[in-house]
Amino acid sequence: MKPSPPEIPRAILVVGWTTAFASIFMIVMNIFSLVSSAALGEMIPAPTFPGGGMPPSVHAVLQVYQYGQYWLVYGILYFSFVLVAALQFLRLKAWGRKAFEAACWIGIINAFADTAFSYYSWNTMRIAMGDLIGQYGGGLSGLHQLGLAAILFGFVLWIVPSAGFVIFVRRASVRQAMSL
């Protein structure tokens, strides 16, 4: 008679499946964003402005747009790694726990990188909007605070789960479950 597999603790099930589903969601969202940004890039004509020149701020926005596509590709790869780590974590594999912890540490680094990139993108776009609409942009000041709030919210969405899961996977009960 074959021994029954060890019972997976409820906390590991919740963390593992939540992470797996969130990873799948993020992979799909990044793929859709990449496809739509590529389609949008094809639709944007070469900017021409009176006087023949493009303001440097608009050129900077287009460069940020291109870099954003690299971040989407990175997101697909990162969340694919997180998905594999979460599934192995659910199978109570010791290397799955280590990979899951590594993914969380990378997530903490991503929080800072994403926040810096988001702030740079937001600020670049804000400057370009000012250059393009000039004094007519005075009514957009509420959007400035909304942009900063969104950037801070994104930081929290990276940090809280990543740091929480690092603490979780280091618990003695989790380590013990992985050795069964």
N, C-alpha and C positions, 0 to 999 in steps of 0.2 A: 504494500500500500504506500502510495506516494504521500509524503508529508504535505500538509496544507501550507500555502504561503503565509508569511507573517501578516498579521492585521496591521493595516496602515493607520496610524493615529489620525484622529479627526483634524487636528490643526495642520498636519502635513497635507491632508487631502484638500482642505480649504485653501491654503497658501499655494499649493501646487496647481490646482485647477484654476484658481483665480488668475494666477500668473500665466498659465497656458492660454486661457481664453483672452486675456488682455493682450498677450503677444500676437495671437492670431488677428485680433481686431486691429492692432497697430500695423501689422504687416499689410493687411488689406487696405487700411487707410493710406499708408505710405505708397502703396502701388497705385491706388486711385489718384493720389496727389501727384505722383510722378507722371502718370499718363495725362492727367488734365493739364499739368504745367507744361508738358511737352506740346500738347495741342494748343495751348494758349500761346506758347512761344512761337509757334508756326503762324498764328493769326496776327501777331503784333507786327505791324509794318515798321520799316526802318523810320525812326523818328526824324522828322524834318520840322524845323521851326523857322519863323520869320528871321531873316538875317543869315540863314544857312547853317547856324550852329546849334548844337544840342547843349543845354546847360550841363556843366560837369556833374551836378547833383543827379540829373536824370540818367546820365551814363553810369554813375555809381549804383543807382537802383537796379539797372539792367545787369550789372556785374553781381550784385547781391542775389538777384534772381537766379543767375546761373549757379552760384555757390549753393543756393538752397536746394537745387536738384541733387547735388552731391550728398547733402545732409539726408535727403530722402532715401537715396541708395544705401547710405550707411545705416539708416534706421531699419531698412528691410533686412540687412545682414545682421544687425545687432539683435533685433527682435526674433529672428530665426534662431540665433544662438540661445537666447533666453528661452524660447519654446522648447528646444532640445534639452536644455538644462532642467527646465521645469518637469518635463516628462520623465527624465531619468531620476529626478528628485522624487517624483511620485512612485517610481519603481523601487525606491529605497536603495539606490545605488550610491555608494560613497563618493564616487567621482561626480555623480549628479549633484550632490550637495556642494561639493567644491566648485563645480562649474556654476551652480546657481549663486553661490556666494561671490564668485568672480564677476558674474553678470551684474550683481547688485553693486559691487564696487565700481565697475565700469559705469553703471547707471548714475552713481554719485558724481563721477567725473563728467558724464554727459550733462548733468544738471547745470554745472558751471559753464560748460562749452555751449550748450543750447541757450542758456540765459544770455551769455555774452553775444552770441550770434543774433539772437532775437532782439536784443537792445540795439546792436549795430544796425540791423535791418530796419527796425522801427525808426531809429534816429535818421537814417539815410532817407527813408521814405518821407519822413516829416519835413526834412530840409528840401527835398525835391518838390513836395506839395507847396511849400512856401514859395519856392522859385517859380512854380508854374501858375499859381493862382494869386500870388502876391497879397495885396491888402484884402482881397476877398476871402482869404482864409482865416480871418479873425474869429469867425464863429466856430472854428474847429478846435478850440482850446480844450473843450471837454473830451475830445478824442485823445488828446495827449495823456491825460490822466488814465483814461480807459486802457490805452496801450501799455502804460507802465503797470497797471493792475494786472493785465493779461500776462505780461512777462513774469511778474512775481508769482502769479498763480501757476504758470507753467513750471517755475522753479520748484514750488512746493509739490507739484504732481510728480516730479522726478525724485526729490529728496526723501519725502516721507516714506513711500513704499520701499525705496532702495535701502535706506538706513534701517527701517523697521525689519526688513527681511534679513539684513546682515545680522542684526541682533537675534532674530528668530533662528536662523540656521546654526548659530553658535551655541544655542541652548543644549544642555546636557541631554535632555530627552530626545532632541532631534538627532544628535550624534549617536545616541544609543539605538534609536530606531534604525539608523543606517547600518548598524553593525549586525542586525538580526539576520 
